[in-house]
């Protein structure tokens, strides 16, 4: 079973930047498509970015052009560079499997991102 640990969140002003990290245990991490998800208070968890084992990326329209997902398979780590942050980006951010409907690893604790206006 893969264990996920997210970090890098914090409080930032609108227009600022943060870089999130997702460190994983387990050998299957590097061969899977990984996604960054977020959940704002009172809202459902949403997928914001994915990266497959070849490095191909996809983004939700709400973050396209502002967020960049990347991975370092040697370190079993996926990153999310977030620029031009907006108050509506405030949420708890999680990483997990993507591209396999109904299948996830155990969710980590997430990392809180708060963007002030």
Short mmCIF file of the C-alpha atoms (twelve columns), coordinates in Angstrom:
data_MODEL
# 
_entry.id   MODEL 
# 
loop_
_atom_site.group_PDB 
_atom_site.id 
_atom_site.type_symbol 
_atom_site.label_atom_id 
_atom_site.label_alt_id 
_atom_site.label_comp_id 
_atom_site.label_asym_id 
_atom_site.label_seq_id 
_atom_site.Cartn_x 
_atom_site.Cartn_y 
_atom_site.Cartn_z 
_atom_site.pdbx_PDB_model_num 
ATOM 1   C CA . UNK A 1   0.000   0.000  0.000   1 
ATOM 2   C CA . UNK A 2   1.308   3.423  -0.956  1 
ATOM 3   C CA . UNK A 3   1.488   6.080  1.747   1 
ATOM 4   C CA . UNK A 4   1.209   9.722  0.737   1 
ATOM 5   C CA . UNK A 5   2.524   12.780 2.575   1 
ATOM 6   C CA . UNK A 6   1.649   16.233 1.283   1 
ATOM 7   C CA . UNK A 7   3.492   19.378 2.349   1 
ATOM 8   C CA . UNK A 8   4.230   22.942 1.352   1 
ATOM 9   C CA . UNK A 9   0.922   24.635 2.028   1 
ATOM 10  C CA . UNK A 10  0.506   27.887 3.885   1 
ATOM 11  C CA . UNK A 11  -1.019  31.329 3.947   1 
ATOM 12  C CA . UNK A 12  -0.262  33.579 1.000   1 
ATOM 13  C CA . UNK A 13  -1.658  36.782 -0.433  1 
ATOM 14  C CA . UNK A 14  -3.501  36.805 -3.711  1 
ATOM 15  C CA . UNK A 15  -1.039  36.825 -6.573  1 
ATOM 16  C CA . UNK A 16  1.523   34.889 -4.590  1 
ATOM 17  C CA . UNK A 17  3.039   31.465 -5.151  1 
ATOM 18  C CA . UNK A 18  3.433   28.175 -3.331  1 
ATOM 19  C CA . UNK A 19  5.050   24.875 -4.203  1 
ATOM 20  C CA . UNK A 20  3.422   21.733 -2.880  1 
ATOM 21  C CA . UNK A 21  5.169   18.386 -2.548  1 
ATOM 22  C CA . UNK A 22  3.737   14.884 -2.414  1 
ATOM 23  C CA . UNK A 23  6.124   12.234 -1.148  1 
ATOM 24  C CA . UNK A 24  5.126   8.607  -1.561  1 
ATOM 25  C CA . UNK A 25  6.311   5.262  -0.353  1 
ATOM 26  C CA . UNK A 26  5.943   2.179  -2.523  1 
ATOM 27  C CA . UNK A 27  7.413   1.098  -5.832  1 
ATOM 28  C CA . UNK A 28  4.214   1.497  -7.849  1 
ATOM 29  C CA . UNK A 29  4.104   5.274  -7.437  1 
ATOM 30  C CA . UNK A 30  6.398   6.017  -10.349 1 
ATOM 31  C CA . UNK A 31  4.440   3.987  -12.917 1 
ATOM 32  C CA . UNK A 32  1.060   5.512  -12.181 1 
ATOM 33  C CA . UNK A 33  -0.735  8.668  -13.176 1 
ATOM 34  C CA . UNK A 34  -0.798  10.952 -10.159 1 
ATOM 35  C CA . UNK A 35  -3.177  13.794 -9.528  1 
ATOM 36  C CA . UNK A 36  -3.387  16.789 -7.258  1 
ATOM 37  C CA . UNK A 37  -6.857  17.234 -5.817  1 
ATOM 38  C CA . UNK A 38  -8.320  19.953 -3.642  1 
ATOM 39  C CA . UNK A 39  -11.289 20.271 -1.355  1 
ATOM 40  C CA . UNK A 40  -12.646 23.607 -0.241  1 
ATOM 41  C CA . UNK A 41  -14.967 23.909 2.768   1 
ATOM 42  C CA . UNK A 42  -18.441 22.705 1.907   1 
ATOM 43  C CA . UNK A 43  -17.406 21.536 -1.558  1 
ATOM 44  C CA . UNK A 44  -16.598 18.209 -3.137  1 
ATOM 45  C CA . UNK A 45  -13.025 17.177 -3.762  1 
ATOM 46  C CA . UNK A 46  -11.951 18.142 -7.271  1 
ATOM 47  C CA . UNK A 47  -9.074  17.063 -9.472  1 
ATOM 48  C CA . UNK A 48  -6.929  20.013 -10.545 1 
ATOM 49  C CA . UNK A 49  -3.886  18.493 -12.258 1 
ATOM 50  C CA . UNK A 50  -2.537  15.137 -13.403 1 
ATOM 51  C CA . UNK A 51  0.756   13.771 -14.663 1 
ATOM 52  C CA . UNK A 52  1.350   10.350 -16.151 1 
ATOM 53  C CA . UNK A 53  4.497   8.262  -16.095 1 
ATOM 54  C CA . UNK A 54  5.666   9.851  -19.350 1 
ATOM 55  C CA . UNK A 55  5.300   13.361 -17.926 1 
ATOM 56  C CA . UNK A 56  2.182   14.268 -19.884 1 
ATOM 57  C CA . UNK A 57  0.113   16.742 -17.895 1 
ATOM 58  C CA . UNK A 58  -3.491  17.896 -17.776 1 
ATOM 59  C CA . UNK A 59  -5.126  20.700 -15.843 1 
ATOM 60  C CA . UNK A 60  -8.556  21.819 -14.801 1 
ATOM 61  C CA . UNK A 61  -9.623  24.976 -16.592 1 
ATOM 62  C CA . UNK A 62  -9.663  26.852 -13.293 1 
ATOM 63  C CA . UNK A 63  -5.899  26.446 -12.812 1 
ATOM 64  C CA . UNK A 64  -4.619  26.183 -16.383 1 
ATOM 65  C CA . UNK A 65  -1.782  28.613 -17.001 1 
ATOM 66  C CA . UNK A 66  -1.212  29.179 -13.287 1 
ATOM 67  C CA . UNK A 67  -0.375  25.733 -11.869 1 
ATOM 68  C CA . UNK A 68  2.342   23.338 -13.019 1 
ATOM 69  C CA . UNK A 69  2.534   19.698 -11.998 1 
ATOM 70  C CA . UNK A 70  5.813   17.803 -12.204 1 
ATOM 71  C CA . UNK A 71  7.331   14.617 -10.847 1 
ATOM 72  C CA . UNK A 72  10.684  13.221 -9.803  1 
ATOM 73  C CA . UNK A 73  10.366  9.444  -9.976  1 
ATOM 74  C CA . UNK A 74  13.788  8.917  -8.423  1 
ATOM 75  C CA . UNK A 75  12.459  10.641 -5.308  1 
ATOM 76  C CA . UNK A 76  8.926   9.225  -5.556  1 
ATOM 77  C CA . UNK A 77  7.687   12.798 -5.377  1 
ATOM 78  C CA . UNK A 78  5.187   14.886 -7.296  1 
ATOM 79  C CA . UNK A 79  5.097   18.669 -7.100  1 
ATOM 80  C CA . UNK A 80  2.522   21.356 -7.749  1 
ATOM 81  C CA . UNK A 81  3.856   24.825 -8.471  1 
ATOM 82  C CA . UNK A 82  1.050   27.308 -7.923  1 
ATOM 83  C CA . UNK A 83  1.445   30.849 -9.214  1 
ATOM 84  C CA . UNK A 84  -0.922  33.813 -9.382  1 
ATOM 85  C CA . UNK A 85  -2.925  32.356 -6.548  1 
ATOM 86  C CA . UNK A 86  -6.508  33.499 -6.038  1 
ATOM 87  C CA . UNK A 87  -8.736  33.388 -2.953  1 
ATOM 88  C CA . UNK A 88  -10.807 30.706 -4.683  1 
ATOM 89  C CA . UNK A 89  -7.743  28.436 -4.643  1 
ATOM 90  C CA . UNK A 90  -8.119  28.167 -0.868  1 
ATOM 91  C CA . UNK A 91  -8.552  24.493 -0.029  1 
ATOM 92  C CA . UNK A 92  -6.875  21.426 1.400   1 
ATOM 93  C CA . UNK A 93  -4.710  19.913 -1.320  1 
ATOM 94  C CA . UNK A 94  -4.136  16.178 -1.677  1 
ATOM 95  C CA . UNK A 95  -2.296  13.907 -4.090  1 
ATOM 96  C CA . UNK A 96  -3.435  10.452 -5.142  1 
ATOM 97  C CA . UNK A 97  -3.941  8.146  -8.087  1 
ATOM 98  C CA . UNK A 98  -5.681  9.571  -11.101 1 
ATOM 99  C CA . UNK A 99  -7.061  8.122  -14.303 1 
ATOM 100 C CA . UNK A 100 -8.439  4.990  -12.653 1 
ATOM 101 C CA . UNK A 101 -12.070 5.738  -11.748 1 
ATOM 102 C CA . UNK A 102 -13.071 4.455  -8.351  1 
ATOM 103 C CA . UNK A 103 -9.540  3.530  -7.388  1 
ATOM 104 C CA . UNK A 104 -7.410  5.506  -4.960  1 
ATOM 105 C CA . UNK A 105 -4.758  4.850  -2.405  1 
ATOM 106 C CA . UNK A 106 -5.417  5.800  1.194   1 
ATOM 107 C CA . UNK A 107 -5.669  9.571  1.348   1 
ATOM 108 C CA . UNK A 108 -2.944  11.487 3.154   1 
ATOM 109 C CA . UNK A 109 -3.590  14.321 5.567   1 
ATOM 110 C CA . UNK A 110 -3.396  16.931 2.847   1 
ATOM 111 C CA . UNK A 111 -1.852  20.370 3.066   1 
ATOM 112 C CA . UNK A 112 -3.839  23.545 3.678   1 
ATOM 113 C CA . UNK A 113 -3.530  26.405 1.212   1 
ATOM 114 C CA . UNK A 114 -5.111  29.691 2.219   1 
ATOM 115 C CA . UNK A 115 -5.077  32.659 -0.145  1 
ATOM 116 C CA . UNK A 116 -6.033  36.018 1.313   1 
ATOM 117 C CA . UNK A 117 -7.476  38.819 -0.776  1 
# 
